[in-house]
Amino acid sequence: MARDSYTDTRRGFPTLALQVQKVLQRPLNGLLIIFRGRRIDVVKVIRHDG
């Protein structure tokens, strides 16, 4: 699932992970999620390895 939008990178990883779980309505098992800020050079990556 790819989205062409940005996120507030001031948020912490727990908040971002909860946001993903709410959208997907399932746990993060095995997913790699990449968030980008308004500036393209700012990213945060969440990887859930179980």
C-alpha positions in Angstrom: 0.0 0.0 0.0 1.7 3.2 -1.1 0.4 6.7 -0.4 1.7 9.9 -1.9 1.6 12.1 1.2 3.7 13.2 4.0 3.5 12.8 7.8 4.5 14.9 10.8 8.0 13.4 11.5 8.0 15.0 15.0 5.8 12.1 16.0 7.5 9.2 17.8 7.7 5.7 16.5 5.0 4.3 18.9 2.5 6.9 17.6 3.4 6.2 14.0 3.1 2.5 14.5 -0.4 3.0 16.1 -1.4 5.1 13.1 -0.4 2.4 10.7 -2.3 -0.3 12.7 -5.4 1.8 12.7 -5.3 2.3 8.9 -4.4 -1.3 8.0 -6.6 -2.7 10.8 -4.1 -5.4 11.5 -0.7 -5.9 13.3 2.5 -4.8 11.6 3.9 -8.4 11.3 6.6 -8.5 8.6 5.9 -5.0 7.2 8.4 -2.2 6.4 6.7 1.2 6.6 8.4 4.3 5.4 7.2 7.7 6.4 8.5 10.9 4.7 8.3 14.4 6.0 7.2 17.5 4.0 10.9 17.7 2.9 11.8 14.7 0.9 15.1 14.3 2.8 13.4 13.5 6.1 12.2 9.9 6.5 11.4 7.5 9.4 11.3 3.7 8.9 9.4 1.2 11.0 10.2 -2.5 10.6 8.3 -5.1 12.6 10.1 -8.4 12.9 7.7 -10.1 15.2 
